[in-house]
Amino acid sequence: MLTSSRLSMLPSSIREVLVQSTQVHGGALLRRNTGVLQQKRGIAISQLDAGKDNRERVVILGSGWAGFTVARSLDPKKFQAVVVSPRSYFAFTPLLASTAVGTLEFRTALEPVRSRRTKVDFFQGWADDVDFKNKTITIEQAVDDPTQGLALTTDRHAGESREEREAEKQRDVQKGRVFDLGYDKLVVTVGCYSQTFGTPGVREHAYFLKDVGDARKIRNRLLACFEGAALPTATDDMKRQLLNFAVVGGGPTGIEFSAELHDLINEDLRKLYPGLIKFHKITVYDVAEKVLPMFDEKLASYAMQKFKREGIDIKTSHHVEELRPGLPKGKSAEGGEHLYTLKVKEEGEIGVGMCVWSTGLMQNPFVADALNHVREAPSNLTLPSSHSSDSTSTKWKVKKDARSGSLITDDCLRVKLVPQGDSPSSTEAIHPDVFALGDCGIIESTTYPATAQVASQKAAWLAKRLNKDDWTKAGGFTYKNLGTLAYIGNWNALFQGGGGGRLQGYLAWIIWRGAYITRTVSWRNKILVPVYWVINWVFGRDISRF
């Protein structure tokens, strides 16, 4: 090992080369030497550069509603769209509840980023760092990431010290797992993680419904509970706990999953497990005083009454304190290790077969950490007229919302910067080449909901502005509320229009299904979705476990 004492004995010229060869630029590990490591990191990038053809490169971080829409909508003659995401597909999230219970197959909720129909380049990886001055992104490959397709609740490097993380980065560079990608424009659409509020055991044992891998886990667990309860050794008490399903969160995801689960049990599993249906129970827990807060009082009350008639319990103003494997304290039985105990402040400990968690969003660690400070600002920031000095002489940081931690943008979706430290807070700058939208971006002084509808509208608007280059003529982005939909089971739904109109029941269900078919991206899935609806209506849902 070359220690610091031995290093000091070397000639200054050699010492300088050795130091420069391992220099870290702003934490991004931009190696200065041109040896084997640069070759490993540069092969794919050189191929990408060869196909650029004097177009601007737009790097899009994320393949969700916002990122996928931007990538597909950019003019390939003007822009080279490059998507960087740990998952190689776009998930049509409104259909995940249906795939979790077998009403639809998983493939119908997916659209690949790489496609013969679009000219989009793709790297499967995590954005790890941003260098605003040199316009580069440091990317950590995620091809073999075991969490792909699953909801994320914490930073993948949580628990590592700064020194440990830097050492790990150096090892990843040597293995070719880290590379740098240049951009002309950057679109940050990394989304958010699932919020657990630090509740003990939730991150380890709860089932989430944010991606297709989550839906698959739920389907397997649900059917495992029924198979376990069908065993001749299962007691009535064990059956009652195995078939007790808890859903935490009274938003659209929790309510729609509860409705889909109720349909599965009463339309299909009732015929397959006739002796077990009397033991099943579905309960929705929420800390708020009512469910579906985005709907008006009348529609939310209708949903609660409908659930009550169908036998689904809704328990508002309830606080979950813990989720752990095993039976509640004081109980013992064979097979108890396959159960979970849900501890509720108002009820105590409850044995459940599955707990589905859908309580909101937390900020993506990339936004919280990598975008926290701008080490060196570019020279083309848009500054207020009162700012006397140039942008490079000021230490900037990205402006964030105090409550959610989301990136704050102007009405053209461009990221805002504010001075670090004691500089006047009234001084702000706008980065003309970095945009933020989706769940991780908020237009200043607006209260748009964190929904797929807002994200896709922002993405379509941004792509249109980039294609036409008409920023001064078009004005800023404005959200058009097209209405809110939620399925509540048994061919009933809720619809609240953007203008205040409302529908409930069967007619709203028709609108709900029609909207999902029209919003499905590809013609393949526009055909497959209704075909699977008809097949499962005629032959029943598929209850295979795989």
TABEL-V258183 format. One record per helix or strand. SS is the DSSP state (@ for helix, = for strand). FROM is the first residue (numbers start at 1). TO is the last residue. If there is no record, write none. Layout:
BEGIN
<<SS | FROM | TO> <SS | FROM | TO>>
END
This chain:
BEGIN
<<@ | 4 | 8> <@ | 12 | 21> <@ | 36 | 50> <= | 56 | 61> <@ | 65 | 73> <= | 79 | 85> <= | 89 | 91> <@ | 93 | 100> <@ | 106 | 109> <= | 110 | 112> <= | 121 | 131> <= | 136 | 141> <@ | 162 | 174> <= | 178 | 182> <= | 185 | 188> <= | 192 | 194> <= | 200 | 200> <@ | 202 | 205> <= | 207 | 207> <@ | 212 | 230> <@ | 236 | 242> <= | 244 | 248> <@ | 252 | 272> <@ | 277 | 279> <= | 281 | 285> <@ | 297 | 310> <= | 312 | 315> <= | 320 | 325> <@ | 336 | 338> <= | 340 | 344> <= | 348 | 352> <= | 354 | 357> <= | 361 | 363> <@ | 365 | 370> <= | 373 | 374> <= | 382 | 383> <@ | 391 | 393> <= | 396 | 398> <= | 400 | 400> <= | 407 | 409> <= | 414 | 419> <= | 428 | 436> <@ | 438 | 440> <= | 441 | 443> <@ | 452 | 468> <@ | 471 | 474> <= | 484 | 489> <= | 492 | 496> <= | 502 | 505> <@ | 506 | 519> <@ | 523 | 539>>
END
